[in-house]
Amino acid sequence: MPKTPYLYQLTERLSESLAEFPAEFRERHSSYLKSKQTDVGGFPHREGEDDLYYTGFALRGLACLDRVDSTTAKRAGSYLRGCMQKEASIVDFISLLYSVKVVRDAGGPDLLKSNFPNCSDRVLSVLEAYRKDDGGYAKATEGHSGSTYHTFLVALCYQMVDRELPERDRVLEFLLSRRREDGGFVEVKPALRGGTNPTAAAIALLLLLDADEPEVISGAVNFMIEMQNPEGGLKANARTPLADLLSTFTGLLTLTDIGEKSRFDLDGMQKFVESLEVPTGGFRGGVWDSDTDSEYTFYGLGTLALLRRNQDGAGPA
């Protein structure tokens, strides 16, 4: 796996692209994200309560826009410090690890160093509690089988504490067991048809593991292309009628990473994403959505940043 963690590399890539966008665009969306920060320093989910998951996405969005100032970072640090003594899922755990880096880099406190001097050992003990007999990592410690998405997240966590993912071959075997005839990957073992997001997670993990699986990757590309619907975005799976920003971002990122993104209808995708942008800042999740949040705003920004690489100076106003 690369020395520079995947999430850090991704932030740098998106940031380089977004830096080419008009200043008004960047200020509009950074102002939106900052407006979501609460008095205790976190960022809320749609019901209004501070949430570690949404805090992670808000900080990722601001980092991609290069708009994490010291005041925002210090306030976020206060919230994150309170989260460090609580039990967390793998999703929350990776949000915490990434968020504390953003806070530290922007002039806030170094929460891991001050709270967990043996951070890597602590992380390993937490993560391995999610390992299952099939070689993957589950969503919950009491789960009976591994999850494609959560196994990918565990690999990212190991990167961020500069440790190798244990038992690589078992993880690879688990991952390939989740591939289906349609070329996609499934999240859970009983599923028969692939999904966009588990497929994106699986291909990203294959690349991180330096696994030479050209047939698998080719099948995943064809699967992803089938997920783009007439709206221009990608659906979560074959049975879902409408596209969403999460699936669109992960699908585009996957094909970008393997050099196949031109096989999408990129103009249609651009129009889809732009239709979900709110003039005052933020993005909706799809045409079915009536509101914005930090997560979908990150996906909107990220998709536009990836699409920018296919344009000759064009971009949103």
C-alpha positions in Angstrom: 0.0 0.0 0.0 1.3 3.5 -0.7 3.2 5.4 1.9 0.9 8.4 1.6 -2.5 7.4 2.9 -5.2 7.1 0.3 -7.5 9.7 1.9 -4.7 12.2 2.1 -3.8 11.7 -1.6 -7.5 12.1 -2.6 -7.8 15.4 -0.7 -4.7 16.7 -2.5 -6.0 15.7 -5.9 -9.4 17.2 -5.3 -7.9 20.3 -3.8 -5.6 20.9 -6.8 -8.6 20.7 -9.1 -10.9 22.9 -7.0 -8.2 25.5 -6.8 -8.9 26.2 -10.5 -12.6 27.0 -9.9 -13.8 30.5 -9.6 -13.3 32.1 -6.1 -17.0 32.8 -5.8 -17.8 29.1 -6.2 -15.2 28.1 -3.6 -16.4 30.8 -1.1 -20.0 29.9 -1.6 -19.5 26.3 -0.6 -16.9 26.9 2.1 -19.3 29.4 3.7 -22.1 26.9 3.6 -20.0 24.2 5.3 -18.7 26.6 8.0 -22.2 27.8 8.7 -23.0 24.2 9.7 -20.5 24.2 12.6 -22.3 24.2 15.9 -21.4 25.9 19.2 -19.7 22.8 20.5 -17.5 22.6 17.4 -18.9 19.7 15.5 -21.1 19.5 12.4 -24.6 18.1 12.5 -26.6 15.5 10.6 -29.9 16.6 9.1 -31.7 16.3 12.4 -29.4 18.9 13.8 -27.3 16.9 16.3 -23.5 17.0 16.2 -22.3 13.9 14.4 -18.8 12.6 13.9 -19.5 11.2 10.5 -20.9 14.5 9.2 -18.1 16.4 10.9 -15.6 14.3 9.0 -17.3 15.2 5.7 -17.5 18.9 6.5 -13.8 19.0 7.3 -12.9 17.0 4.2 -14.9 19.4 2.1 -13.3 22.4 3.7 -9.8 20.8 3.3 -10.5 20.2 -0.4 -11.4 23.9 -0.8 -8.4 24.9 1.3 -10.7 26.7 3.7 -9.9 25.2 7.1 -8.9 28.2 9.2 -7.5 28.0 12.7 -10.7 29.1 14.4 -12.7 26.4 12.7 -10.0 23.9 13.5 -9.8 24.7 17.2 -13.5 24.6 17.6 -13.7 21.2 15.8 -10.8 20.0 18.0 -12.9 20.7 21.1 -15.7 18.5 19.7 -13.3 15.8 18.6 -11.6 15.6 22.0 -15.0 14.7 23.5 -15.5 12.0 21.0 -12.2 10.2 21.7 -13.4 8.5 24.9 -16.6 7.1 23.3 -17.1 3.8 21.6 -17.2 4.2 17.8 -18.1 2.2 14.7 -15.4 1.8 12.0 -17.2 4.6 10.0 -16.9 6.9 13.0 -13.4 5.8 13.7 -12.1 6.7 10.3 -13.9 10.0 10.5 -12.1 10.7 13.7 -8.7 9.7 12.4 -9.0 11.9 9.4 -10.6 14.8 11.2 -7.9 15.1 13.8 -5.3 15.3 11.0 -7.2 18.2 9.4 -7.5 19.9 12.7 -3.8 19.5 13.5 -2.7 20.7 10.0 -4.8 23.8 10.3 -3.3 24.9 13.6 -5.6 23.1 16.0 -4.5 20.6 18.8 -2.7 17.4 18.0 -5.4 15.2 19.6 -3.8 11.8 18.9 -0.5 12.8 20.4 -1.9 14.3 23.5 -4.6 11.7 24.2 -3.1 8.5 22.8 0.7 8.4 22.9 0.6 4.7 21.7 -2.0 5.5 19.0 -1.0 2.9 16.5 -1.2 0.0 19.0 -4.6 1.4 20.2 -5.9 1.5 16.7 -4.8 -2.0 15.9 -6.5 -3.4 18.9 -9.8 -1.7 18.1 -9.8 -2.6 14.4 -8.9 -6.3 14.9 -12.0 -6.7 17.0 -14.0 -6.4 13.8 -12.1 -9.2 11.9 -14.2 -12.2 11.0 -13.4 -15.8 10.0 -14.0 -15.1 6.3 -11.0 -12.7 6.3 -12.9 -9.5 6.1 -14.0 -6.9 8.7 -17.6 -6.5 9.8 -19.7 -3.4 10.4 -20.0 -4.4 14.1 -17.9 -6.6 16.4 -20.8 -8.9 16.9 -21.2 -9.4 13.1 -20.8 -12.9 11.7 -19.2 -12.0 8.3 -17.1 -9.3 6.8 -18.4 -6.2 4.9 -16.8 -5.1 1.7 -17.1 -1.5 2.5 -15.9 -1.8 6.1 -12.9 -3.9 5.1 -11.9 -1.1 2.8 -12.3 1.4 5.6 -10.1 -0.7 7.9 -7.4 -0.7 5.3 -7.6 3.1 5.2 -7.3 3.3 9.0 -4.2 1.2 9.0 -2.7 3.5 6.4 -3.4 6.5 8.6 -1.5 5.1 11.5 1.4 3.9 9.2 0.8 0.2 9.7 0.4 -2.6 7.2 -2.9 -4.3 6.8 -2.6 -7.8 8.4 -3.0 -11.0 6.5 -3.2 -9.4 3.0 -3.9 -12.7 1.2 -6.9 -13.5 3.4 -8.3 -10.0 2.8 -7.9 -10.5 -0.9 -9.6 -13.9 -0.9 -12.5 -12.4 1.0 -12.7 -9.5 -1.4 -12.8 -11.7 -4.5 -15.5 -13.8 -2.9 -17.8 -10.8 -3.0 -17.6 -10.5 -6.8 -20.7 -11.4 -8.7 -21.5 -12.4 -12.3 -22.6 -8.9 -13.3 -19.0 -7.7 -12.6 -19.9 -5.8 -9.5 -19.2 -6.5 -5.9 -21.7 -6.9 -3.1 -21.6 -5.6 0.4 -22.9 -8.7 2.2 -22.5 -12.4 1.3 -26.2 -13.2 0.5 -26.6 -10.4 -2.1 -26.8 -11.6 -5.7 -26.3 -8.4 -7.7 -23.4 -5.9 -7.4 -23.7 -2.4 -6.0 -21.9 0.7 -7.1 -20.4 1.6 -3.8 -19.2 -1.8 -2.7 -17.7 -2.2 -6.2 -15.9 1.1 -5.8 -14.6 0.1 -2.4 -13.5 -3.3 -3.7 -11.6 -1.9 -6.7 -9.9 0.8 -4.5 -8.8 -1.9 -2.1 -7.5 -4.1 -4.9 -5.4 -1.2 -6.0 -4.2 -0.5 -2.5 -3.2 -4.2 -2.2 -1.4 -4.1 -5.5 -3.5 -7.1 -6.7 -3.1 -8.0 -10.3 -6.7 -8.7 -11.3 -7.2 -7.3 -14.9 -10.3 -9.5 -15.5 -11.9 -8.4 -12.3 -11.2 -4.7 -12.9 -12.5 -5.0 -16.5 -15.8 -6.5 -15.2 -16.1 -3.7 -12.7 -15.7 -1.0 -15.3 -18.5 -2.5 -17.4 -20.7 -2.8 -14.3 -20.1 0.9 -13.5 -21.0 2.0 -17.0 -24.3 0.1 -16.7 -25.1 2.0 -13.5 -25.1 5.4 -15.3 -28.7 6.3 -16.0 -30.4 8.9 -18.3 -30.1 11.5 -15.5 -26.3 11.4 -16.0 -25.5 10.2 -12.5 -24.9 6.7 -11.2 -27.5 4.5 -9.4 -26.6 2.6 -6.3 -27.6 -0.7 -8.0 -29.5 -2.1 -10.9 -32.9 -2.0 -9.1 -32.6 1.6 -7.9 -34.3 3.9 -10.5 -32.7 7.2 -9.6 -29.1 8.4 -9.4 -27.4 9.8 -6.4 -24.3 11.9 -5.7 -22.6 9.3 -3.5 -22.7 6.6 -6.2 -21.8 9.1 -8.9 -18.7 10.2 -7.0 -17.5 6.7 -6.1 -18.1 5.4 -9.6 -16.3 8.3 -11.3 -13.4 8.1 -8.8 -13.0 4.3 -9.5 -12.9 4.7 -13.3 -10.6 7.8 -13.0 -8.2 5.7 -10.9 -8.0 3.0 -13.5 -7.9 5.3 -16.5 -11.4 4.5 -17.8 -13.5 7.5 -16.9 -13.9 8.6 -20.5 -16.3 5.7 -21.0 -18.9 7.5 -19.0 -21.1 10.2 -20.5 -19.2 12.9 -18.7 -21.3 15.8 -20.1 -24.4 14.2 -18.8 -22.7 13.6 -15.5 -21.7 17.3 -15.3 -25.2 18.4 -15.9 -26.5 16.0 -13.2 -24.2 17.3 -10.5 -24.7 20.9 -11.4 -28.5 20.4 -11.2 -28.0 19.4 -7.5 -26.0 22.5 -6.5 -27.9 25.0 -4.4 -27.3 28.6 -5.3 -26.6 29.6 -1.7 -24.1 26.7 -1.2 -24.3 23.0 -0.6 -25.5 20.0 -2.7 -28.6 17.8 -2.6 -28.1 14.1 -2.8 -30.3 13.6 -5.9 -33.4 14.8 -7.7 -35.4 13.0 -5.0 -33.7 15.1 -2.2 -35.1 18.4 -0.9 -32.2 19.4 1.4 -28.4 19.7 1.6 -25.9 18.3 4.0 -22.1 18.2 4.5 -21.8 14.6 3.1 -23.5 15.3 -0.2 -21.7 18.6 -0.5 -18.4 16.8 -0.3 -19.5 14.4 -3.0 -20.7 17.2 -5.2 -17.5 19.1 -4.9 -15.5 15.9 -5.4 -17.4 14.9 -8.5 -17.0 18.3 -10.1 -13.3 18.3 -9.2 -12.8 14.9 -10.9 -14.8 16.1 -13.9 -12.7 19.2 -14.2 -9.7 17.0 -15.2 -11.6 16.1 -18.4 -12.2 19.8 -19.4 -10.2 22.4 -21.1 -10.5 25.3 -18.7 -14.3 25.0 -18.4 -15.9 24.9 -15.0 -18.8 26.2 -12.9 -19.3 29.9 -12.5 
